[in-house]
């Protein structure tokens, strides 16, 4: 349940534009 939650969080961050940081690499 933690993994999908983190993925959704990263998607929200990416939508805001903050996800372009190091988190984006981990997400991709």
C-alpha positions, 0 to 999 in steps of 0.5 A: 500500500506504501508503494502505490501511495508513493507513486501517486504522490510522485505523479502529483509532484510531477503535475505541479512541476516539482517532480522534475527533481531526483524523484522523477528519475526514481519514478521513471 
